[in-house]
Amino acid sequence: MNIVLLSLFTGFLVGFIFALFKLPIPAPPALEGVIGIVGIYLGFQLFAKISPWLSNLIK
């Protein structure tokens, strides 16, 4: 949980600094972009779970 809070704080700080210097937001500004990032994460997690099965299948 500490890593989650640290990640949230870091993201908040980066967003604040970008806004302070009037730079464009360094993340997708729309919900669709955020959902895409979640999809990438879920795909990565799925691969990690089925990777041993795929490894046995290829042998």
N, C-alpha and C positions, 0 to 999 in steps of 0.2 A: 504494500500500500504506500510505503514511503516513496518508492520510485514513481508511482502514479502521481502523487502530489508534487514531487520534484519536477516531473515532466510538465504538469499543468502550470506550475509556477514559471518554469523556463519559457514555455510557450507564451504565457501572459507577458513576461518581461520582453521577449523578442517582439511580440506584437506592439507593445507599448513603445519600444525604441523605434520601430519602423514608422509608427504613427507620429512620433515626435519629430522625426526627420522628413515627414511627408513623403515616405516611400510607399510603393504599392504593397499590399499585404502579401507576405511570403507563403500563403496557403490558398487553397481554392476558396473563393469568396461565396460559393453557392453550396447548398446542401448536396447537390449531385456530386460535387468534387469530394466532399467529406465522405459520402457513401462509397465513392470509388476507392478511397484510401482504406476504408473498413473492409471492402471486398478484397483488396490486395493483401491485407493482413490475414483475413480468413483463408484465402487461397494458400498463403505461406504456411499457415498452421495445418491445413488439410494435408499438404504435401509432407510436412514433418511427421504426421501421423501415419500416412500410407507408404512412406518411403521404405520402411523395413519390408513390407509386403511386396512392394515392387521389386526390391532387391532380391528377394527369394524367388519371385516369378521369373526374373531374367536369368538366374543361375541355371 
